[in-house]
Amino acid sequence: MSSPIPQAPVTSLLSEARSKSAQAEHANGNGAPITRSIDTEPTFQHWIYDMVIWTFSVVFDLFFREIRPRGAYRIPRHGPIIFVAAPHANQFVDPIMLMRQIRNEAGRRISFLAAEKSMRLKVVGTLARSVSSIPVARTQDLATPGTGLIYIDDKEKPLVVKGQGTEFTKECTHGGLIILPNSLGHAEIENIVSDVELTLRRAFKDEKAIEHLLSGPSKFKKAPKVDQSQVYEKVFARLNDGGCIGIFPEGGSHDRPDLLPLKAGVAIMALGALELNPECDIKIVPCGMNYFHPHKFRSRAVIEFGPPLSVPKELVKMYSEGNKRESIQQLLEMIQSALLAVTVTSPDYDTLMVIQAARRLYKPAHKKIPLSLVIEMNRRLVIGYTHYKDDPRIIHLREAVANYNKQLRHLGILDHQVEYATLSVPRIFGKLVYRSLKLFVLALGALPGAILFAPVFIATKKISKKKASEALKASTVKIAARDVVATWKILVALGLAPTLYWFYALLATWTTWKYDLVPQVRPVWLVTVAAMIVFPAITYAALRIGEIGMDIFKSLKPLVACLNPNNMSTIAKLRITREELSKEVTEMINSLGPDVFPEFDSHRLMQS
């Protein structure tokens, strides 16, 4: 029998931190001392905060089909908290969504650390200031192209960077960054020797970065060192008043399937505040931002809250005595472990697709698993796959599942639609006719609202694609910049939709007055009021009808495929393949699961 996954060196500290915070997990009456919390006090600023969150709640309920909190009971109701959230997959949407869930579930208000670059934007900056965000200058936002090319000429000396045509003494600073293209990472400058040579404090973390520089000269960007002392002072003051701070410790939004390395800032905030006031008892709450297609309209999300962490006193003592780097590193490892426990991460996109397919194959077809449990299953499957990825049985199973996914894409059908192969031809034809007629009726019902809202749909799509393209060019970590798409869709709709409906309302009012269409309506401004109610209602009805219609539309292609003589045998064989794969996946999970998770119960997920 295989042994459980080896525990990280930080596990003991993490367990101790959770144990210490267990009694304070419900700070509203389970024996923990109740302290002053500035974020719960009634003030005009907090009223503005609540109004902004309420407004976005309405918008988010339209954009997302379902948003579910998980583990919200763990959020302390009083005392200072640092909320650490990851992955940061939805630029400006993530903080608002998290603020909404925490306000609704625990009554707390968060001051998020926001990029100073973003807060200089007129709309975003206004909204960020209205919810008490704290601006942070990020080094990557100050990055500019460097002159010349850089390379490493000795594999044994990865800290020594050489230049061709470079001007290190003029352009670079001690403590600044050297940033490589194609998301290969960055490194901090320790010393500038000359215009064509500098040394790094630590080597590039990614081996691919070193190989890239060894293979030949490369373009690069440089960024100056940023003084964050004022930011830390504001954070310390907020925590000392019992308030809440929110931060995305990856340092920026991205669309990668795994977590980016955590920045040291979150650890410095916690340790620095405790150094100034050892009695403030800061809790660190990990928040997993789990999305299903985050950039798409009417997608789903699960926000998971992990157990609050208490910062071990020995780390605070170590930090106070000057051993800052070691204490910061250990706390970052604790936070990293806590975040991995509430997120679904994967080394690459293909692996994630295989994991999700395996979860669907493991799920019984006649049961609907709750959204929050889907996230937990995905996370456990990723952990299990990571542990056994070199096992020949897992390699074979991965190839089989990947091939099954490929066949589904070739036929243009989804996993749950393979069951159509069990139906007779007359029944398939009957379903096709019935659903086509139903889709036609729904399309007629949705048409007026779709026409009214069409300018917004077109504008949001074009502008969000343009912003994504701009963000991709400016980033060193994004893959396709999908993390900015939802943000700009929402922002554009927020600005354009009210303007558009006012235009419709005024047009309706003018038309009524000009042609005396409703003579008995006096005063005529009542038409404006009625139009501002009716037109949005028509659009909302079209949205709900269209959502049903889209689900029906997606089901038509598999039905047509099943009626195609060339595909009938293929789909029938695919159904058999699915049954065999489902059996193989289930047996593999039930066999290896107890080795990875000692508390594993092969029936527990099925019975939930």
C-alpha positions in Angstrom: 0.0 0.0 0.0 1.3 3.4 -0.9 2.0 6.0 1.7 0.0 9.2 2.1 1.2 12.4 0.5 4.3 13.7 2.3 3.5 16.7 4.4 5.2 20.0 3.8 7.7 21.2 6.5 5.2 23.9 7.4 2.4 21.5 8.2 3.1 21.5 11.9 3.1 25.2 12.1 -0.1 25.3 10.1 -1.8 22.7 12.4 -0.7 24.7 15.4 -2.1 27.9 14.0 -5.4 26.3 13.2 -5.6 24.7 16.7 -4.9 28.1 18.4 -7.6 29.7 16.3 -10.2 27.0 16.8 -11.7 28.6 19.9 -12.0 31.9 18.2 -13.5 30.6 15.0 -16.9 32.0 16.0 -15.9 35.3 17.6 -19.5 36.2 18.2 -20.0 34.2 21.4 -18.0 31.0 21.7 -15.7 32.2 24.5 -13.4 34.4 22.4 -12.9 38.0 23.6 -15.0 40.5 21.7 -12.8 43.4 20.5 -13.6 46.7 18.8 -14.0 46.3 15.0 -14.0 49.6 13.1 -15.5 48.0 10.0 -18.8 47.1 11.8 -19.4 50.7 13.2 -22.2 52.7 11.6 -20.6 55.6 9.6 -21.5 57.5 6.4 -18.5 55.9 4.7 -19.8 52.4 5.6 -23.3 53.4 4.2 -21.6 54.3 0.9 -19.7 51.0 1.0 -23.0 49.1 1.5 -24.7 50.9 -1.3 -21.9 50.1 -3.7 -21.9 46.4 -2.7 -25.7 46.3 -3.1 -25.5 47.8 -6.6 -22.9 45.3 -7.7 -24.9 42.5 -6.1 -27.7 43.2 -8.5 -25.3 43.3 -11.5 -23.5 40.1 -10.4 -26.8 38.2 -10.0 -27.4 39.1 -13.6 -23.9 38.2 -14.9 -23.4 35.0 -12.9 -25.9 32.2 -12.9 -25.0 31.0 -9.4 -22.6 32.3 -6.7 -22.2 30.0 -3.6 -20.3 30.6 -0.4 -18.7 27.7 1.4 -17.4 27.7 4.9 -18.5 31.2 5.6 -19.3 30.3 9.2 -15.5 30.3 9.8 -15.2 34.1 9.4 -14.7 35.7 12.8 -17.4 38.3 13.6 -15.0 40.6 15.5 -11.3 41.5 15.6 -8.7 42.2 13.0 -8.6 39.9 9.9 -6.5 39.6 6.8 -8.4 38.0 4.0 -6.0 36.4 1.6 -7.7 35.4 -1.7 -6.6 33.4 -4.7 -6.5 32.7 -7.5 -7.0 36.2 -8.8 -8.8 35.2 -11.9 -11.3 38.0 -12.4 -9.6 41.4 -12.1 -12.0 43.9 -10.5 -14.8 41.4 -10.1 -12.9 39.3 -7.4 -12.7 41.9 -4.7 -16.3 43.1 -5.1 -17.6 39.6 -5.0 -15.6 38.7 -1.9 -16.7 41.9 -0.2 -20.3 41.0 -0.9 -20.1 37.5 0.4 -18.3 38.6 3.6 -20.7 41.5 4.2 -23.7 39.2 3.7 -22.4 36.2 5.6 -20.4 37.8 8.5 -21.4 41.5 8.5 -17.7 42.5 8.0 -16.4 45.2 5.6 -13.0 44.9 4.0 -10.4 47.5 2.9 -8.8 45.9 -0.1 -5.3 46.7 -1.3 -5.7 47.9 -4.9 -3.1 48.6 -7.5 -2.3 52.3 -7.7 -2.4 52.0 -11.5 -6.0 50.8 -11.4 -7.1 53.5 -8.9 -5.9 56.1 -11.4 -8.7 55.0 -13.7 -11.6 57.3 -13.4 -14.5 54.8 -12.8 -12.4 52.1 -11.1 -10.7 54.6 -8.9 -13.9 56.2 -7.7 -15.4 52.8 -6.9 -12.3 51.7 -5.1 -12.1 54.8 -2.9 -15.8 54.5 -2.1 -15.1 51.1 -0.5 -12.1 52.3 1.4 -9.4 50.6 -0.7 -5.8 51.2 0.0 -3.7 52.1 -3.1 -0.5 50.1 -3.6 2.2 50.9 -6.1 3.2 47.6 -7.8 6.7 47.2 -9.2 5.4 45.4 -12.3 3.2 48.5 -13.1 6.3 50.6 -13.3 8.2 48.2 -15.6 9.6 49.7 -18.8 11.6 48.0 -21.6 15.4 48.0 -20.9 18.0 49.0 -23.4 19.9 46.2 -25.1 19.8 42.4 -24.4 20.7 40.3 -21.3 22.1 36.8 -20.9 23.8 34.4 -18.5 27.1 32.9 -19.8 27.9 30.5 -16.9 25.4 27.9 -15.7 27.3 27.7 -12.4 26.8 31.4 -11.8 23.0 32.0 -12.3 23.2 35.2 -10.2 25.5 37.0 -12.7 23.6 38.7 -15.6 25.6 40.1 -18.5 24.4 42.6 -21.0 24.8 43.6 -24.7 24.3 47.3 -25.3 22.8 47.7 -21.9 22.9 50.7 -19.5 22.5 49.0 -16.1 24.0 52.0 -14.2 21.5 54.5 -15.7 18.4 52.3 -15.9 18.5 49.9 -13.0 18.5 50.4 -9.2 19.5 48.3 -6.2 16.4 46.4 -5.1 14.7 46.8 -8.4 13.6 44.0 -10.7 14.8 42.4 -14.0 11.7 41.0 -15.7 11.9 38.4 -18.5 9.4 38.1 -21.4 6.9 35.3 -22.0 6.0 34.9 -18.3 9.4 33.5 -17.4 9.5 35.5 -14.1 11.6 38.2 -12.5 14.5 38.6 -10.1 15.6 41.3 -7.7 18.8 43.2 -8.3 21.5 42.9 -5.6 24.3 44.9 -7.1 25.1 46.8 -10.3 28.7 46.1 -11.3 28.8 48.1 -14.6 26.6 49.0 -17.6 27.0 45.4 -18.9 27.0 43.4 -15.6 24.8 43.0 -12.5 24.2 40.4 -9.9 20.9 39.2 -8.6 19.8 38.7 -5.0 18.4 35.3 -5.8 18.3 33.3 -9.1 15.2 33.2 -11.2 12.8 30.6 -9.7 11.9 29.0 -13.0 14.6 26.8 -14.5 13.2 27.8 -17.9 14.2 31.4 -17.3 17.8 30.4 -16.7 17.8 28.1 -19.7 16.3 31.0 -21.7 19.1 33.3 -20.7 21.8 30.6 -21.3 20.5 29.9 -24.8 21.2 33.5 -25.9 20.6 37.2 -25.4 17.0 38.2 -24.5 14.9 41.3 -24.3 14.0 42.4 -20.8 12.1 44.9 -18.7 13.4 46.7 -15.6 11.5 48.2 -12.7 12.6 50.4 -9.8 12.3 49.5 -6.1 9.1 50.8 -4.5 8.8 52.2 -1.0 5.7 50.7 0.6 6.2 52.2 4.1 3.1 54.4 3.9 0.9 51.5 2.7 2.1 49.4 5.7 1.3 52.2 8.1 -2.3 52.4 6.9 -2.6 48.6 7.1 -1.2 48.5 10.6 -3.6 51.2 11.7 -6.6 49.4 10.2 -5.7 46.1 11.9 -5.0 47.8 15.2 -8.6 49.2 15.1 -9.9 45.7 14.7 -10.7 46.2 11.0 -10.4 43.9 8.0 -7.8 44.0 5.2 -8.2 42.1 1.9 -5.3 41.2 -0.4 -4.6 39.0 -3.4 -1.1 37.8 -2.5 -0.3 36.7 -6.0 0.2 40.4 -6.8 -2.1 40.7 -9.8 -4.9 39.0 -11.7 -4.1 36.2 -14.2 -5.7 33.4 -16.1 -3.3 30.6 -15.3 -4.5 27.2 -13.9 -2.1 27.3 -11.0 -1.3 29.9 -8.3 1.5 32.4 -8.9 4.2 32.7 -6.2 2.9 34.7 -3.2 4.3 38.1 -2.6 5.9 38.8 0.8 3.6 41.8 1.5 0.9 39.8 3.2 3.3 38.2 5.7 5.0 41.6 6.4 1.5 43.1 7.2 0.6 40.3 9.7 4.1 40.1 11.3 4.6 43.9 11.3 1.2 44.6 12.9 1.8 42.0 15.6 5.3 43.4 16.3 3.7 46.8 17.0 0.8 45.3 19.0 1.3 41.7 20.1 -2.2 41.6 21.6 -4.2 42.4 18.5 -4.7 38.7 17.7 -4.8 38.9 13.9 -6.5 36.1 12.0 -5.6 35.2 8.5 -8.6 33.8 6.5 -7.8 32.0 3.2 -10.4 32.5 0.5 -10.6 30.3 -2.6 -12.1 32.1 -5.7 -13.3 29.1 -7.7 -15.0 29.9 -11.0 -16.5 27.9 -13.8 -15.6 29.9 -17.0 -15.0 33.2 -15.1 -15.1 35.3 -18.3 -18.4 34.0 -19.6 -21.8 35.4 -19.1 -24.1 33.3 -16.8 -21.2 31.3 -15.4 -20.9 29.9 -11.8 -18.7 30.6 -8.9 -17.9 29.1 -5.4 -16.2 31.3 -2.8 -14.7 29.0 -0.2 -13.4 30.2 3.2 -10.8 28.1 5.1 -10.2 27.9 8.8 -8.7 31.2 10.2 -5.0 31.0 10.9 -3.3 32.6 14.0 0.3 33.7 13.4 2.6 31.6 15.7 4.2 33.7 18.4 7.7 32.3 17.6 7.4 33.8 14.1 6.6 37.2 15.5 9.5 36.9 17.9 11.8 35.8 15.0 10.6 38.8 13.0 11.1 41.2 15.9 14.6 39.9 16.5 15.7 40.7 12.9 15.3 37.3 11.3 12.7 38.8 9.0 13.4 36.8 5.8 13.0 33.4 7.5 9.8 34.4 9.5 8.2 35.9 6.3 9.1 32.7 4.3 7.6 30.4 7.0 4.4 32.5 7.2 4.1 32.5 3.4 4.3 28.8 3.3 1.5 28.6 5.9 -0.7 30.9 3.8 0.2 28.9 0.6 -0.8 25.7 2.2 -4.1 27.2 3.5 -4.9 28.6 0.0 -4.2 25.3 -1.7 -6.8 23.8 0.7 -9.6 26.1 -0.7 -8.7 26.3 -4.4 -8.5 24.0 -7.4 -5.1 24.4 -9.0 -3.5 22.4 -11.8 0.0 22.4 -13.5 -1.6 23.1 -16.9 -4.9 23.5 -18.7 -4.9 20.0 -20.3 -4.5 18.4 -16.9 -7.4 20.4 -15.5 -9.6 19.3 -18.4 -8.8 15.7 -17.7 -9.5 16.1 -13.9 -12.9 17.7 -14.6 -13.7 14.9 -17.0 -12.7 12.3 -14.4 -14.9 14.0 -11.9 -17.9 13.7 -14.3 -17.1 10.1 -15.0 -17.0 9.4 -11.2 -20.3 11.2 -10.6 -23.4 9.0 -10.9 -25.5 10.1 -13.9 -28.7 10.1 -12.0 -27.5 12.4 -9.2 -26.8 16.2 -9.3 -23.8 17.0 -7.1 -24.0 20.5 -5.4 -21.7 23.1 -6.8 -19.6 23.4 -3.6 -19.0 19.6 -3.6 -17.9 19.7 -7.3 -15.1 22.0 -6.2 -14.1 19.7 -3.4 -14.1 16.7 -5.7 -12.0 18.5 -8.3 -9.5 19.6 -5.6 -9.1 16.1 -4.2 -8.7 14.6 -7.7 -5.9 17.2 -8.4 -4.1 16.2 -5.2 -4.5 12.5 -6.0 -3.3 13.0 -9.6 -0.3 15.0 -8.5 0.6 12.2 -6.1 0.2 9.3 -8.6 0.9 11.1 -11.9 3.9 8.8 -12.6 2.0 5.6 -11.9 1.6 3.6 -15.2 -2.1 3.0 -14.4 -2.7 6.8 -14.0 -0.8 7.6 -17.1 -2.9 5.1 -19.1 -6.1 6.4 -17.5 -5.2 10.0 -18.3 -4.6 9.1 -22.0 -7.9 7.3 -22.1 -9.9 10.2 -20.6 -8.1 12.7 -22.8 -9.0 10.7 -25.9 -12.6 10.5 -24.7 -12.6 14.3 -24.4 -11.2 14.5 -27.9 -14.0 12.3 -29.3 -16.6 14.5 -27.6 -15.1 17.7 -29.1 -15.0 16.0 -32.6 -18.7 15.1 -32.4 -19.6 18.5 -30.9 -21.4 17.0 -27.9 -21.0 17.1 -24.1 -20.4 14.3 -21.7 -23.9 14.1 -20.3 -25.4 14.1 -23.9 -23.7 10.7 -24.7 -26.8 9.1 -23.1 -28.8 10.0 -26.2 -27.2 6.9 -27.8 -29.5 4.8 -25.7 -32.6 6.3 -27.3 -34.5 4.9 -30.3 -34.5 6.9 -33.5 -38.2 7.8 -33.3 -37.7 9.1 -29.8 -34.6 11.1 -30.8 -36.6 12.6 -33.7 -39.5 13.4 -31.4 -37.2 15.2 -28.9 -35.6 17.1 -31.8 -38.9 18.3 -33.1 -40.3 19.2 -29.7 -37.2 21.1 -28.6 -36.9 22.9 -32.0 -40.5 24.1 -31.6 -39.9 25.1 -28.0 -36.8 27.0 -29.0 -38.7 28.9 -31.7 -41.4 30.0 -29.2 -38.7 31.0 -26.7 -36.8 32.9 -29.4 -39.9 34.9 -30.2 -40.3 35.8 -26.5 -36.7 36.8 -26.1 -36.4 38.7 -29.4 -37.7 42.2 -28.2 -35.3 42.2 -25.2 -32.4 40.9 -27.3 -32.9 43.8 -29.8 -33.1 46.4 -27.0 -29.9 45.1 -25.4 -28.0 44.3 -28.6 -25.9 47.5 -28.5 -24.7 46.6 -25.0 -23.9 43.0 -26.0 -21.9 44.2 -29.0 -20.1 46.9 -27.1 -19.1 44.7 -24.2 -17.8 42.0 -26.4 -15.6 44.4 -28.5 -14.3 46.5 -25.7 -13.5 43.5 -23.4 -11.6 41.8 -26.2 -9.7 45.0 -26.8 -8.9 45.4 -23.1 -7.8 41.8 -22.9 -5.4 42.3 -25.8 -3.9 45.4 -24.1 -3.6 43.6 -20.8 -1.9 40.6 -22.5 0.7 42.8 -24.1 1.5 44.5 -20.8 1.7 41.4 -18.7 4.4 38.8 -18.1 2.1 36.2 -16.5 -1.2 36.2 -18.4 -1.9 33.4 -20.9 -4.9 34.9 -22.8 -5.8 37.8 -20.4 -9.3 36.2 -19.8 -9.1 37.6 -16.2 -10.0 41.1 -17.5 -12.8 40.1 -19.8 -15.6 39.8 -17.2 -14.5 43.0 -15.5 -14.8 45.0 -18.7 -18.1 43.4 -19.7 -19.6 44.4 -16.4 -18.1 47.9 -16.4 -19.2 48.7 -19.9 -22.7 47.3 -19.3 -22.9 49.4 -16.1 -22.1 52.6 -18.0 -23.9 51.9 -21.3 -27.1 50.1 -20.3 -28.6 53.0 -18.2 -27.7 55.5 -21.0 -29.3 53.2 -23.6 -32.5 52.8 -21.6 -32.7 56.5 -20.9 -32.4 57.0 -24.7 -35.2 54.5 -25.3 -37.4 56.1 -22.6 -36.9 59.7 -24.0 -37.5 58.4 -27.5 -40.7 56.8 -26.4 -41.7 60.0 -24.6 -41.0 62.2 -27.6 -42.8 59.8 -30.0 -45.9 59.7 -27.7 -45.9 63.5 -27.5 -45.1 64.1 -31.2 -47.8 61.8 -32.6 -50.2 62.1 -29.7 -50.2 58.3 -29.5 -51.7 58.2 -26.0 -53.8 61.3 -25.6 -55.1 60.5 -22.2 -51.6 60.3 -20.7 -51.0 63.6 -18.9 -48.5 64.6 -17.9 -46.4 63.0 -20.7 -43.4 62.4 -18.4 -45.3 59.4 -17.1 -44.4 57.7 -20.3 -40.7 58.2 -19.4 -41.3 56.6 -16.0 -43.2 53.7 -17.5 -40.6 53.2 -20.2 -37.8 53.1 -17.6 -39.6 50.2 -15.9 -40.9 48.3 -18.9 -37.8 48.3 -21.1 -35.4 46.9 -18.4 -38.2 44.4 -17.5 -38.4 43.2 -21.1 -34.6 42.8 -21.3 -34.5 40.8 -18.0 -37.3 38.6 -19.2 -35.4 38.0 -22.4 -32.3 37.2 -20.4 -34.1 34.5 -18.4 -35.9 33.1 -21.5 -32.7 33.2 -23.5 -30.9 31.3 -20.8 -33.4 28.4 -21.1 -33.3 28.7 -24.9 -29.5 28.5 -25.0 -29.6 25.3 -23.0 -32.1 23.8 -25.4 -30.1 25.0 -28.4 -27.0 23.3 -27.1 -28.9 20.0 -26.9 -30.0 20.0 -30.5 -26.6 19.3 -32.1 -26.2 15.9 -30.3 -29.7 14.9 -31.3 -28.9 15.8 -35.0 -25.7 13.8 -34.7 -27.5 10.8 -33.4 -29.8 10.9 -36.4 -26.8 10.9 -38.8 -26.2 7.3 -40.0 -22.4 8.1 -40.1 -22.4 9.1 -36.4 -24.9 6.7 -34.8 -22.5 3.8 -34.4 -19.7 6.2 -33.3 -21.9 7.6 -30.5 -23.1 4.2 -29.5 -19.4 3.1 -29.2 -18.7 6.3 -27.3 -21.4 5.4 -24.8 -19.8 2.0 -24.2 -16.4 3.7 -23.8 -17.9 6.1 -21.3 -19.4 3.2 -19.2 -16.0 1.4 -19.2 -14.1 4.6 -18.4 -16.6 5.4 -15.6 -16.1 2.0 -14.1 -12.3 2.3 -14.4 -12.1 5.8 -12.9 -14.4 4.9 -10.0 -12.4 1.8 -9.2 -9.1 3.7 -9.4 -10.4 6.5 -7.1 -11.8 4.1 -4.6 -8.6 2.1 -4.6 -6.1 4.9 -4.3 -8.2 7.4 -2.4 -7.6 5.9 1.1 -3.8 6.1 0.5 -4.0 9.8 -0.1 -6.8 10.7 2.3 -6.9 8.5 5.4 -10.5 9.6 6.1 -11.5 8.7 2.5 -15.0 7.1 2.2 -15.8 5.9 -1.3 -19.5 6.3 -0.6 -19.5 9.7 1.2 -19.5 11.9 -1.9 -22.2 9.7 -3.6 -24.5 10.0 -0.6 -24.0 13.8 -0.1 
